[in-house]
């Protein structure tokens, strides 16, 4: 009878160990998702700041006494920063959308960002009361444990914007 109990104890120990490994792997997946979100938001912020900083239209300031953004330059600079950041991390399969509000009074872009970010369900309307650059970024995240269970790839979606104060 004692030898039967040892077998049961070994089986329960093995099953408990498997459950703890699955829980630890799930926690690692959640941490990877959280870390990817923080990094993606940081990259989007950096790109928006670069676009707003390097895309300033100084000639508009000299002629009309209001700061504006050169749309093409601001967008190109923001995209350049994002592409460099993704290349440095070796990330492919990402999606980015950069929009510019070039006028001194800002403006709004309905339906941007393209997909909800954070906990929102609707598409929203990005608006600013100053010239601004908005960056929407989708980054795929690989799972550790959930890849083995054929769970779909998770995508992190972030939005950041930066403006130029008058």
Protein Blocks (a to p, Z undefined) as FASTA:
>chain_A
ZZmmmmmmmmmmmmmmmmmmmmmmmmmmmmmmmmmmmmmmmmmmmmmmmmmmmmpcfklm
mmnopacddfklmmmmmmmmmmmmmmmnopghiacdddddfbfnlpadehiafbdehjbf
bebjaddfbdcdddddddddddfklmmnopacddddddddddddZZ
